[in-house]
Amino acid sequence: LGQRIVIIGGVACGLKAASRARRLDGQADITVIEQGRHISYAACGMPYVISGRIKKVEDLVQRTPAYFERLKGIRMLTGCRATAIDRGRKVVRYLGGAGGEAEAPRELPYDKLVLATGARPVAPPLPGLDLPGVFRLKDLADTEAILKVVCKAKRAVIIGAGPIGVEMAEAFRARGLEVVLIEARGQLLPGLLDFEMARLLERHLTRQGVDVRCGAKLLRFEGEEGLARVVTSSEAATEAVLEADLALLAIGVRPNVELAREAGLAIGQTGAIKVDDHLRTSDPDIYAGGDCAEMRHLLTGKPVYIPLGTTANKHGRVIADNICGGGDTFPGVMGTALLKAFDYTVGRSGLTAEAAREAGFDAAQALVPAPDHAHYYGGAQAFALKLICERPGGRLLGVQIVGPGEVAGRLDTAVAAMSFGATAEQLSKIDFGYSPPFAQAMDALIVAANVARNKLAGVASVLPEEVRRALDGPDAPLLVDVRGAPERQKARLGVGEVVHLPFPQLRKGMAKLPKDRDLITFCWGGQRAYEAALILRRSGFERVRFMDGSLFTWPYELEEDDPGWR
Ligand SMILES: Cc1cc2nc3c(=O)[nH]c(=O)nc-3n(C[C@H](O)[C@H](O)[C@H](O)COP(=O)(O)OP(=O)(O)OC[C@H]3O[C@@H](n4cnc5c(N)ncnc54)[C@H](O)[C@@H]3O)c2cc1C
């Protein structure tokens, strides 16, 4: 008989490891222990079943236990829970099976053990957490439970504006519910996006009818027989009471590490199971991967916990290769994330500006709105693209893209460049494909890379956050709006002293601008503002700079008469 491989956890990482191990080793005796009813399902698709886009929960199930047993010769112990690992005797104890958990624990010997136990939703012990109507979304049972009430519910409150919270806001709106999305921190997707990028998403969600409340903390759930109210903190230091018949707690997940901890395996500083590049735990015969394992951040070299399905699948393959005699490695992650939010796509990877600062990088930021393809082709849509690079060399540290149009491909292109350590200059010279339906002659990524190069070369531009701070300072700058009148009618800055000087009239009208005051030019997206600042500087205005991303990415006070102005 071949080596005995036992895998705990039968979803992404566990089953990828099992399948790959079988491909590599036809003789291995492979057993998967899974406590749940379902195996091999696409958890990432659950929001789309709840929205109604995917018709049935079963559509998310890729393979059945019978498939693995009959076709692959892998023993599937579903409905069985591993309760302990005896590393000395190399056995896993488990409960369940035909007789249920009432039966005495059984033992399963292993030569190699894989921990693919995943994670579970964080649920702080707040009053009302167990009321009917309060949900979490982790597995198919949760999906089924939400589906049972979503068609009757009228008002949903989502707690937590991470990727799942944002995706679920869309799902509940698609079912016709009123939706309030509350987030304790000051922005959507905290830690994933910088503030101005998160504000673009927030405005889009608001336009789609989601009541977004950042800076509000969940206090408790209230109701008699079922959920009736969600109580949160509010800015006014009083409590806000939100009527609700459905609440979703989506404030993150914690790795399932109890088995590992009790078996004496090392737990990393993030609280997940510590593994090396080969995904081996502190016991060379035990591997761990997916949502229960710690990873290394490729840019900081530090341990991180970023649980994602894509990583879990890759881990499964690496683990199987190593168990079966190979020497594969998983170097780490960059925190790449992609999600759909109504008509927008959000893509991000690497470090945010704040994370880059915290990690000790001197980071430059390029912020550009850009159409996703040639405007003359028709139907072009503008998204905002941000690149973060290290000074002075320009190595790419982060990318964020928010908006409609083709975001995903550009994200992955930037991620590929970042993975190979590219600089902004190298990104700007990649031979991208161009045809009007797909891109501009200078693709948005190239434009952003060139803006980053300008920044590194010292071109005098300021980010919206710097402008906003300066407006509250003692020598507030004068803002120069170089857009034409029709554009100004649609949307205007809602703060600061603004002079209107349309770009075509700049040379004639510049005499009215003061030379002894800081000037900041702005336009729709920054390009005309840049040109205007250059003209003014060459005309003797030494204190002029232009605003990166201009009005398009301005996250603060705005007066909008036409919501479609972007
Ligand atoms: C709503 C939602 C949307 C998501 N969207 C995305 C996305 O778009 N992109 C992306 O990359 N990721 C996404 N994810 C994350 C992704 O689903 C997870 O990262 C992935 O499922 C992790 O796989 P895993 O195998 O490590 O763990 P899991 O899928 O959690 O599987 C672990 C399994 O182990 C079992 N188990 C645990 N302990 C025991 C035990 N003691 N005995 C027996 N069995 C045990 C559990 O029952 C569970 O079935 C999403 C997650 C959710 C919830």
The ligand as an SDF file (V2000), in Angstrom:
LIG
                    3D

 53 58  0  0  0  0  0  0  0  0999 V2000
  -19.2520   35.0330    0.7040 C   0  0  0  0  0  0  0  0  0  0  0  0
  -17.8260   34.7310    0.3520 C   0  0  0  0  0  0  0  0  0  0  0  0
  -17.3050   35.1990   -0.8310 C   0  0  0  0  0  0  0  0  0  0  0  0
  -15.9730   34.9400   -1.1610 C   0  0  0  0  0  0  0  0  0  0  0  0
  -15.4790   35.4310   -2.3440 N   0  0  0  0  0  0  0  0  0  0  0  0
  -14.2010   35.1860   -2.6810 C   0  0  0  0  0  0  0  0  0  0  0  0
  -13.6710   35.6450   -3.9080 C   0  0  0  0  0  0  0  0  0  0  0  0
  -14.3680   36.2770   -4.7170 O   0  0  0  0  0  0  0  0  0  0  0  0
  -12.3710   35.3830   -4.1930 N   0  0  0  0  0  0  0  0  0  0  0  0
  -11.5710   34.6630   -3.3560 C   0  0  0  0  0  0  0  0  0  0  0  0
  -10.4030   34.4270   -3.6760 O   0  0  0  0  0  0  0  0  0  0  0  0
  -12.0560   34.1950   -2.1650 N   0  0  0  0  0  0  0  0  0  0  0  0
  -13.3390   34.4460   -1.8140 C   0  0  0  0  0  0  0  0  0  0  0  0
  -13.8330   33.9560   -0.6300 N   0  0  0  0  0  0  0  0  0  0  0  0
  -12.9370   33.2130    0.2790 C   0  0  0  0  0  0  0  0  0  0  0  0
  -12.8860   31.7360   -0.0600 C   0  0  0  0  0  0  0  0  0  0  0  0
  -14.1600   31.1870   -0.1000 O   0  0  0  0  0  0  0  0  0  0  0  0
  -12.0460   31.0310    0.9750 C   0  0  0  0  0  0  0  0  0  0  0  0
  -10.7870   31.6340    1.0320 O   0  0  0  0  0  0  0  0  0  0  0  0
  -11.8770   29.5530    0.6570 C   0  0  0  0  0  0  0  0  0  0  0  0
  -13.0950   28.8860    0.7040 O   0  0  0  0  0  0  0  0  0  0  0  0
  -10.9170   28.9190    1.6430 C   0  0  0  0  0  0  0  0  0  0  0  0
  -10.7890   27.5860    1.3600 O   0  0  0  0  0  0  0  0  0  0  0  0
  -10.2560   26.5690    2.4560 P   0  0  0  0  0  0  0  0  0  0  0  0
  -10.2690   25.2470    1.8200 O   0  0  0  0  0  0  0  0  0  0  0  0
   -8.9850   27.0740    3.0310 O   0  0  0  0  0  0  0  0  0  0  0  0
  -11.2940   26.6790    3.6560 O   0  0  0  0  0  0  0  0  0  0  0  0
  -12.8700   26.4520    3.7040 P   0  0  0  0  0  0  0  0  0  0  0  0
  -13.4920   26.7110    2.3890 O   0  0  0  0  0  0  0  0  0  0  0  0
  -13.3400   27.2300    4.8690 O   0  0  0  0  0  0  0  0  0  0  0  0
  -13.0040   24.9180    4.0210 O   0  0  0  0  0  0  0  0  0  0  0  0
  -12.5730   24.3730    5.2450 C   0  0  0  0  0  0  0  0  0  0  0  0
  -13.4290   23.1890    5.5720 C   0  0  0  0  0  0  0  0  0  0  0  0
  -12.8580   22.5400    6.6800 O   0  0  0  0  0  0  0  0  0  0  0  0
  -13.8980   21.9990    7.4540 C   0  0  0  0  0  0  0  0  0  0  0  0
  -13.3930   21.7540    8.8060 N   0  0  0  0  0  0  0  0  0  0  0  0
  -12.8840   22.6580    9.6760 C   0  0  0  0  0  0  0  0  0  0  0  0
  -12.5270   22.0560   10.8280 N   0  0  0  0  0  0  0  0  0  0  0  0
  -12.8160   20.7340   10.6870 C   0  0  0  0  0  0  0  0  0  0  0  0
  -12.6730   19.6060   11.5260 C   0  0  0  0  0  0  0  0  0  0  0  0
  -12.1750   19.7210   12.7440 N   0  0  0  0  0  0  0  0  0  0  0  0
  -13.0780   18.4250   11.0560 N   0  0  0  0  0  0  0  0  0  0  0  0
  -13.6090   18.2870    9.8140 C   0  0  0  0  0  0  0  0  0  0  0  0
  -13.7640   19.3280    8.9750 N   0  0  0  0  0  0  0  0  0  0  0  0
  -13.3670   20.5360    9.4040 C   0  0  0  0  0  0  0  0  0  0  0  0
  -14.9630   23.0770    7.4130 C   0  0  0  0  0  0  0  0  0  0  0  0
  -16.2320   22.5300    7.6790 O   0  0  0  0  0  0  0  0  0  0  0  0
  -14.8500   23.5690    5.9880 C   0  0  0  0  0  0  0  0  0  0  0  0
  -15.7820   22.9550    5.1400 O   0  0  0  0  0  0  0  0  0  0  0  0
  -15.1630   34.1990   -0.2790 C   0  0  0  0  0  0  0  0  0  0  0  0
  -15.6930   33.7060    0.9130 C   0  0  0  0  0  0  0  0  0  0  0  0
  -17.0090   33.9640    1.2320 C   0  0  0  0  0  0  0  0  0  0  0  0
  -17.5590   33.4440    2.5240 C   0  0  0  0  0  0  0  0  0  0  0  0
  1  2  1  0
  2  3  1  0
  2 52  2  0
  3  4  2  0
  4  5  1  0
  4 50  1  0
  5  6  2  0
  6  7  1  0
  6 13  1  0
  7  8  2  0
  7  9  1  0
  9 10  1  0
 10 11  2  0
 10 12  1  0
 12 13  2  0
 13 14  1  0
 14 15  1  0
 14 50  1  0
 15 16  1  0
 16 17  1  0
 16 18  1  0
 18 19  1  0
 18 20  1  0
 20 21  1  0
 20 22  1  0
 22 23  1  0
 23 24  1  0
 24 25  2  0
 24 26  1  0
 24 27  1  0
 27 28  1  0
 28 29  2  0
 28 30  1  0
 28 31  1  0
 31 32  1  0
 32 33  1  0
 33 34  1  0
 33 48  1  0
 34 35  1  0
 35 36  1  0
 35 46  1  0
 36 37  1  0
 36 45  1  0
 37 38  2  0
 38 39  1  0
 39 40  1  0
 39 45  2  0
 40 41  1  0
 40 42  2  0
 42 43  1  0
 43 44  2  0
 44 45  1  0
 46 47  1  0
 46 48  1  0
 48 49  1  0
 50 51  2  0
 51 52  1  0
 52 53  1  0
M  END
$$$$
